[in-house]
Amino acid sequence: MMRAVKTLGLLGTGVIGGGWAARALHFGIDVLAADVKPEMEQWLRGAVANAESALARLTFAPLPPKGTLSFTTDLTAMARQADFIQENIPEQLQLKQRLLADVSRHAAADVVIASSTSGLMPSDLQRDMRVPERGLVGHPFNPVYLLPLVELVAGRQTATAAMDAAARFYTDIGMHPLRVRREVPGHLADRLQEALWREILHMVNEDVATTGELDDSIVYGPGLRWAAMGTNLIYHLAGGESGMRHMLRQFGPCLKWPWTKLEAPQLTDGLIDRMVAGTEAQAAGRSIRELERLRDDYLVAIQQVLREYNIGAGATLRALEARLYEASAAGAHARITAAVAAGERAAQPLRLLETQVRPEWIDYNGHMTDWRYLQVFGDATDALLRYAGVDDAYRRSGRALYTVESVVTHQAEARSQELLYVTSRVLEVDDKRLRLFHSLHRRRDEVLVATAQQLYLHVDTAAGKSAALDAAVRARLAAVQAAQAQLPLPPAAQRHAGGAR
């Protein structure tokens, strides 16, 4: 059995290591980064900060508290403290073998050691490792913090348990682990990318097209399709009703035509100059950081669009959000159950949500912006409703609770990184209506930051009109109301949702 991952150890930083750090931290995993160059700490923290804006917009599902980032130049100290090690050092086989062997002698035997290598074989990498059964390839794609694909490749000695543990960890931080059936140089995606890359170099070398023209040929055509459907499924569609069989019969003979070049051209100074001049013209004076932010913005937008259709990277994002909502509700479930069992003897508002003010929640006044309050209160409502039985399956049955009114009062400020929690009460529940009252508190001094009173109406979504709550759902909510019946009504609830305006 491999251990649960609370601390991710990074062996080497750089662009890929920075991406791993940003993703892991965002989803609540502590990161201990190790690099022999002490100046990489500042670079790494800058890379994480640059990724935060895009990650913040990827999903609004309730997240665990952000992980903490630490840095060391002592590789063995990192190995002793990590629950999972991700190696990100340069693509030099002997260097990787030496450092992987070193850290394996200090890492516990139940710690997975994964390499981010783009093309080296895991059997070669695990050759000198202690407990080589936990060594494997976990190859990501840049930017790691937004692209969910990670290729999982086992070596000859890799244990199934290590592969399973790696897949669980990567899934937990929102990735799509793709198991490669057997180890091959370049794995899968890089072999496909390099075929395209070779053709680009030939066409630039032969002055057929510029780098910008070749990129346009992808951006305005195949690239749009590739975001959700790969080449094989797209070509299946191209065959019409007969699908791939007709496609291959009609266009297969073209594969024998001398269109493509199987070997890359010689990288002469002239070709390198053309590639550099072309890409600099495309950049149009924009810095690498500017282009990274542009890339990140559209990658977030694409994944959110794909999420609506539950396809490709959007399906991975939707599954991640489902796990996050379920985890939030599971944490509240035990507290609600205990409160109902105790009844009026220990009546208290339910503490349903623990959260933190993230930097991207801050407005120009330096504190949490208005609409984030509704997000936090909504997450607390979701936890309570999932306890009562109003979950995804309930909504798929054609029933839902619709918000009729929300009354929010603001009492104090919440600044960046402030730890907060929400307590909740069921004020009223009947056949069709539910009235809740939430209080948002700062954890450091228990100050009341804001309140929200919300009125919900139960609806038959197919009929488009109000309908009676499921009896079991109403009974659970009524039990919570009864347990809190002796609590005094909060002052802000005097003007209650659904009352006279």
N, C-alpha and C positions, 0 to 999 in steps of 0.2 A: 504494500500500500504506500502511495506517495502522500506527502503531507499537504494539508490545506495551505493556501498561499495568502499570507498576510503581508509579507515583505518580498518584493521583487528585487533581486540583485542584478545589476547591469555590469557586465564585464566589457568595458569599453563604452564610450559614449558616441560622439559624432552625430550625424544627421539621424541615423536609424536609432541609436540609443536614446536620443532626445525624443523621438517619436514614441518609443516604448514608454519612456518616463511620463510623458504627457498623458497618454491613454491610461496607464495604470493609476496614476495619481487621481485622475478625474473620476475613476470608478472605485475609489476608496482603498487602493492598495498603496502601502508605503513603498518607497523606492530608495534603495541604497546603491548609488552609482559609484563604480570604481574605475579610475583611469590613472595611468602613470603620470599624466600631465596635469599638474594642479590648476593650470589656467583653464582647463575644460569645465571646471565647476561654474564659472561665470557664464561661459558659453551655454552650458546645459540649462541653467536657470533662465537664460534669455530665450532659449528655444521653447521651454515649457510655457513661459509667459506669452510668447507669440502664438502658441497653439490654443490658448485658453479661450479666446474670443470665438473661434469656430466651434470648439467642443461644446461651449456653453449653449450654442444654438442647435446642436445636433438633436437633442431631445429635452423635453420639459418634464419627463418622468422624474419622480423623487429619487434622488441619488444618495448614496451613503456619504458620510463625512469624507471630505477630500483627504487623500493620503499625504504623508509628509515626505519631503525630499531631503536626503542626506548624501554627502559626497565624501569619498576617501581615496587616497592614493595607495592604500594597502589592499591589494587584491585578495589576500587570504582572509583579512578581517571581514570583507564583504561576503566571502564564501561561507564563513562560519555563521553569519547572521541571516542569510537569505533562505527563503522557503522555496524559491524557484530562481534559477539563474538563466539569464538571456545574454548570450555572447554577441558582441557587435564590433569585433576588431577587424583590421584590414584582411582582404581576401588572399592571405598567404598561408598555405597549408601547414608548413612547419611551425610558423608562429602560432597559429590556432592550436595545433596539436600540443605544443609546449604549454601554452597558458591554460588550455582546457584540462590537461593533465595536472597542472599545479593546483587549480582551484578544486578539482575533484578530490584531491587528498585532504582538503580542509572542509568541504561541504558534507553535511550529513548524508548517509546512504539513501535516504528517502527524498532527496532534493533532485528534481528534474534539472538537467543541464541542457539547454537548447541553444542551437547556433542559428544566427540570422543569415548564414551564408547564402549567397545568390546561386551558387552552383556546385560547391564542393560536396563530396559524398560523405554521408554520416558515418559510414563504416571506417573511413579514413580518419575522421575527426575523433572518434571514440577509441581509437587504437590504443592509446597509452593511458586512458582514464581509469581511475579507481571506480569500481562499480560501473562499468561501461553500459550496463543494461539500462541506465537512466539517461543516456545520451541520445540526442535526436536532433533533427533540423526543424526549426520553426521559422520559416522564411516569410517575412512580411513585405509590404509594398509601401513606398513613400507617397504621401505622408502616413506613417504608421498610425497616427492618432485619429485619422479619418477613414482610411481604406480598411475595410474589415478582413480582407483575404489574408490568411496565413497558411502556407503550405507545410504540412506535417509529413516528414520523411523519416522512416526508421532505418537504422543501420542493421547489419547482420546480427548484432548482439542486443539490439534494443528490445526491452520487455514491453509486452502489450499494456501492462499497468502504467508504464511511463507515458506511452502514447495516449492512453485514456485520460491520465491526469493532465497532460498538456492540453488536450482538447477541452477539458472542463475549464481549465484556467483561462484559456483564450476566449472561450464562449462567455465566461463570466465578465470579461472586460469588453464585450461587445464585438467579438471578431467571428469570422466564419472560417473554422479550421477545415481545410481540404486535405484529406489523407491521400498522399501519392502512393499508388499501389506498390511500387518498388523504386529503389533509388536509381536515378539516372542523372548524368551530369546536366546541370541547369534546371533540374526539376521540371515543372510544366510551363508555367507562365513565362519565365524568362526565355525558354526556347522559342516560344511563339513570338515574343517581343523582338528577339534577336533576328528572326527571319525577316521581320519588317524593317528592322534597323539596317540589315545588310543591303536591302533593296534601296533604302534611302541613300546610303553612302554611294552606291553605284550610280544612282540617278543624278546626285549632286556632282559626282566625279565626272560624269559624261555630259554635264551641263544640260541635262534634260529638264531640270526644275531647280528652283531655289528651296531652301529649308522652309520658308514661309508658304510657298505654293504646295509643297508636299504635306505640310501640317494642315493647310486648308482642305486638302483632299480627304483628310480623315475627319476634321472637326465638323465640316458641313455635310458629311455623308455617313460612312460606317461608324464613326465614333458615337453619334447619337443613338444608333441601334445597339452598339456594344454595351451601353450603360445598363441595359436590362436583359438583353438576349445575346448569347455568344454566337460565334460564326456558324456553328453547326445548326442551331435552331433557326437562325436567320436564313440559312440556305435551305433548310427544310421548308420554310414558308415560300421561298422563291420557286419551289417545285410545284406550287399550286396544290390542287386536291390530292395529287399523287405524291406530294412531299419529296423527301430526299431521293427516292428512287428515280423519279423523273428528272430531278435536278442533276444527278450524276450522269444519267444517260444523255441529257442534252448538253451539259457543259463540261462533263468529264474529259472528253477528248481535248479540250483546250489546255489541260494540264500538260500535254505533250508539246505544246507550242513553246518556242524559246523566249518566253516573256521574262523569266526570272533568272537571277544569278545565284548560284548555290554557294559561292565562296565570296567573302568580303573583299573589296578592293584593297590595294596597298594604301596605307595611311600616309600618303606623301605630305610634305609641308603645304603644297598647293591645296590639297583636299581639306586639310585641317583649317587652313585660312578661309576657305569658302564656307565651311561649317560654322566657324566662329563669326564671320562677317554676317552670315545669314541669320543666326540666332540673336546677335546683337541688334540687328535691324528690327527683328520681331519684338525684342524687349523694349525698344523705343525709349531708352533712357531710364526705364524703371529698374529699381534695385531688386536684388534677389528677395529681400523681405517683402517688398511690395508685391512681387509676383506670387510669392507664397501665400500672402493674404488673399489675393484675387483667386488663386487656385482653391484655397480652403473655402472661400465663400460659395463658389459654385458647386464644390463637392458636397457641402452641407445641403444646398438647395436641391441638388439632384437626388440625394438620398431621401430627403423628405418627400419629394414627389413620388419616388419609387415606393416609399412606405405606404402611400395611399393605395397603390396597386398590389402591395404585398409580393413584390418580385425583386430578384437580385439583391443588391445591398440593402434595399428598402425592407425586404423580408427579414434580414438579419437585424436591422434597426427595430422593426416592430417586435420581434421576439425578445430583444433586449429590454424594450420598454415593458413588455408583459412581465418579465422576470423582476424588474425593478418595482413595479406596482404590487406584485404578489409578495415580494420581500418586505415592502413597507407595511402591507396589510398583515402579514404573518407576525411582524414584530408587535403590532397593536392587538392582535387577536387574544393573546394570553392575558394582557392587561384588562381587556374588556370582559373576558370570561371570569376573571377573578373578581372584578368589580360587581358583576351581576350576581355572582355567588355570595359575596359579602352583603349585598343589598344595602339597606339604609343604615346598617350598623357602622359602615365605613364609607359613607357616601362622599365621593369626590368627583370633580370633573375628570374625564378620561384623558390621560396624557397619551395622545395618539401619534404625534409626529415630532421627531428631533431633526433639526436642519441647521444650516449655516448660511449666512448671507454671502453669496459668491460675488467676486469682484464685478462680474458682468451684470449684477442686479443693481448696481449703484447708478444713481442719476447725477445730473450736474450739480446738485446740492450736497453730494457726498454721502447720501444715505439711500436706503432701499426704495426703489421706484414703485409707484402706486400699484401697477398691475401685477407685480410679483407677490403682493399680499394676497390677492385672489388666488394665485397659483398655489401658495403655501396652504391657505385655508381649503382649497379644493383637494389637495393631497390628503389632508386630515379627513375630509368628508369621504374620500375614496376608501381610506382604510376602514372607517366605520361601516360603510355600505357593503364592502366585501365581507366583513364579519357577519353582517345580517343576511348575506346571500345574494346581494345585487352585484354580480360579477359579470365577466364576459359572456358566460353561458346564459345568464339571466337576460342580458341585453339581446343576445342572438335569438332568444325566444319571443322577441317582439315587445318587451316591456322595459321601461326605463323611468328614472326620476329626472324630471326637467326642472331647471332652476327658474323660479318665478320672480324672486326678488333677493337681492343681497344688500345689506346695510353694513358698511364698514366704518368704524371709527378709528382714528389715529391718535395715539396717546403719547408716544415717545419715538425717538429715532432708533433705527437699526443700521449700523455702519458695516463696512466691508469686513468679512471674516467673523462677524458676531455670531455666537452660538445661540440658537433659538429653540423653543419648543412650543407646541400647540396643545392646549387642553380643550376638550369638547363636551357639550351637553346636548341631550335630546330633550327639547322643551315641550314638544308636542308631536304626537303621531296618531293618525286615524286611518280610515280606509284609503284615503287618497292623498293626504298631505303629511309632510314631514317638516318640522321646524327645528333647526340646529343653532347652537350658539358656540362660537369658537373664541378662545383667548390666546393671543400670541405673546410670549414672554421672552425677555432676555435671560439667558441662563446665569450669567455672572452675578446679577444683582436682583433677579426675580421681578424686575420692573415690567409692568404691562405695556406692551408696545402697540397693540391694536386688537380690536375685536371685530367679529363678523357674525351677523345673524342672517341665516339663509332659509328661505322657504322653498320647498320642492313639491312638485305635483307629480303623482304617478300617472303614467301615460301608456296607453296601448299604441305603440308606434305604427302598427299597420293600419289601425283605424283612424289614427290621428286625433284621439280624444282621451280624456281622463278615464282611468279605470281603477278598480280596486287593487290594492297591494296584495301580493302573494301572502297567504295567511302565515306561513312560517317566517317570512321576512318581517311582517308586522309584529309578530310575537317577539322576535329577538329585539327589535327596536323598542317595543313597549317594555321589555324587561330592563333595558338600559334606563329608560325614562323612570320607571318605578324605583330603581336603585338610587336615582338622583333626586327623587321627588321632594326630599326635605331640604335640599340646598336652597339658599335664598336666591331670588331672581337677580341677576346682575343688573346694575343701574342702566347699562346700555341696552338692555333687553326690554326696558319699559316701552320704548317705541319699537314694537316688534314688527318683524317682517310679515307682511300680509295684513297689517292693521291699517287704521286710518292714516291718511297722508296729510 
